[in-house]
Amino acid sequence: MIHVEGLGKSFLDYQRGWVSAVRDVSFDCRPGEVFGLLGPNGAGKTTTLRILSTVLKPTSGRAVVAGYDVVQDPENVRRHIGYMSASTGIYDRMTAWELVEYFGRLYGLPKDRLRERMETIFGWLKMDDFRNVLGSKMSTGMKQKVSIARTIVHDPPVLIFDEPTSGLDVLVQRVVLQKILELRDLGKTIVFSTHSMHEVERLCSRVAIIYRGEVQAEGTPDDLLKRFDQPDLEELFFALVESADARSLSAGATAETASRLPN
Ligand SMILES: Nc1ncnc2c1ncn2[C@@H]1O[C@H](COP(=O)(O)OP(=O)(O)OP(=O)(O)O)[C@@H](O)[C@H]1O
């Protein structure tokens, strides 16, 4: 359902010159699976998810989502995904109900189908008691539920969540994780990014540990621990980060030595 092959993205940054945000990222995610992109700030998670959701075009490689190529057929990709970005906004002057309805209409859902879908989602996410609360009056937890509701209102087979629990208290985090598992059990194909090992352990059938724009390791959490002979994900994560830093340092030193050699 999601196939990513050798994906790369570079940006021309005013201060830093060319920034290689993502290099040679590959993975697959099937229906009924949660695939995690685990990495620290600046690792390349958001860039990868933006490419999958057609917000950005890759510089190299390719990605196929729900059977459609993100570059050749972005409209069909958009029709088959729900994308919750880390900065998904809630409009201050719309109620929870109006906002979700607005997105349902944008997706072209017929009136009756939309109403039925919204009743289901508001019940499922326990949003009925704030149907009529304006965005400006919502708590962070309410806003997150509305964001999830608008992401799934058109019942897409593929869901892409960028750090869905970031900034939430433990109670709301728990609800969000639980809902992601329920969506998985409905057969959705789910990719999400996080920097929490705990979330990966709880949710993911497969994970890619991403650092410095590159996948350092990819597989099921159990396989990875065995392959790298590490006791838990945290130790594995730090071991991979250290080894990537060491490789980058030695590549820098080699380049510096080469630049000093006479031609
Ligand atoms: N539009 C852009 N222009 C220049 N550089 C960018 C742009 N977008 C991302 N980058 C750079 O690409 C790298 C990867 O960023 P990205 O946002 O994908 O990381 P991330 O893993 O999602 O981190 P975070 O958790 O902080 O969001 C960073 O060095 C970032 O500064």
PDBQT file of the ligand as one rigid body, heavy atoms in Angstrom, charges set to zero:
ROOT
HETATM    1  N1  LIG A 301      12.140  23.951   3.412  1.00  0.00    +0.000 N 
HETATM    2  C1  LIG A 301      13.352  23.670   3.882  1.00  0.00    +0.000 A 
HETATM    3  N2  LIG A 301      14.428  24.416   3.556  1.00  0.00    +0.000 NA
HETATM    4  C2  LIG A 301      15.664  24.122   4.011  1.00  0.00    +0.000 A 
HETATM    5  N3  LIG A 301      15.936  23.096   4.850  1.00  0.00    +0.000 NA
HETATM    6  C3  LIG A 301      14.896  22.332   5.233  1.00  0.00    +0.000 A 
HETATM    7  C4  LIG A 301      13.564  22.567   4.783  1.00  0.00    +0.000 A 
HETATM    8  N4  LIG A 301      12.736  21.624   5.334  1.00  0.00    +0.000 NA
HETATM    9  C5  LIG A 301      13.530  20.831   6.111  1.00  0.00    +0.000 A 
HETATM   10  N5  LIG A 301      14.818  21.250   6.040  1.00  0.00    +0.000 N 
HETATM   11  C6  LIG A 301      15.971  20.638   6.708  1.00  0.00    +0.000 C 
HETATM   12  O1  LIG A 301      15.962  19.255   6.455  1.00  0.00    +0.000 OA
HETATM   13  C7  LIG A 301      16.381  18.526   7.600  1.00  0.00    +0.000 C 
HETATM   14  C8  LIG A 301      15.308  17.516   7.981  1.00  0.00    +0.000 C 
HETATM   15  O2  LIG A 301      14.168  18.229   8.463  1.00  0.00    +0.000 OA
HETATM   16  P1  LIG A 301      12.789  17.517   8.874  1.00  0.00    +0.000 P 
HETATM   17  O3  LIG A 301      11.821  18.602   9.241  1.00  0.00    +0.000 OA
HETATM   18  O4  LIG A 301      12.387  16.567   7.815  1.00  0.00    +0.000 OA
HETATM   19  O5  LIG A 301      13.224  16.706  10.170  1.00  0.00    +0.000 OA
HETATM   20  P2  LIG A 301      12.332  15.988  11.281  1.00  0.00    +0.000 P 
HETATM   21  O6  LIG A 301      12.944  14.647  11.497  1.00  0.00    +0.000 OA
HETATM   22  O7  LIG A 301      10.900  16.013  10.899  1.00  0.00    +0.000 OA
HETATM   23  O8  LIG A 301      12.590  16.884  12.548  1.00  0.00    +0.000 OA
HETATM   24  P3  LIG A 301      11.551  17.578  13.570  1.00  0.00    +0.000 P 
HETATM   25  O9  LIG A 301      11.184  16.521  14.544  1.00  0.00    +0.000 OA
HETATM   26  O10 LIG A 301      12.395  18.657  14.160  1.00  0.00    +0.000 OA
HETATM   27  O11 LIG A 301      10.412  18.097  12.753  1.00  0.00    +0.000 OA
HETATM   28  C9  LIG A 301      16.700  19.554   8.672  1.00  0.00    +0.000 C 
HETATM   29  O12 LIG A 301      18.080  19.849   8.608  1.00  0.00    +0.000 OA
HETATM   30  C10 LIG A 301      15.872  20.748   8.226  1.00  0.00    +0.000 C 
HETATM   31  O13 LIG A 301      16.460  21.958   8.693  1.00  0.00    +0.000 OA
ENDROOT
TORSDOF 0
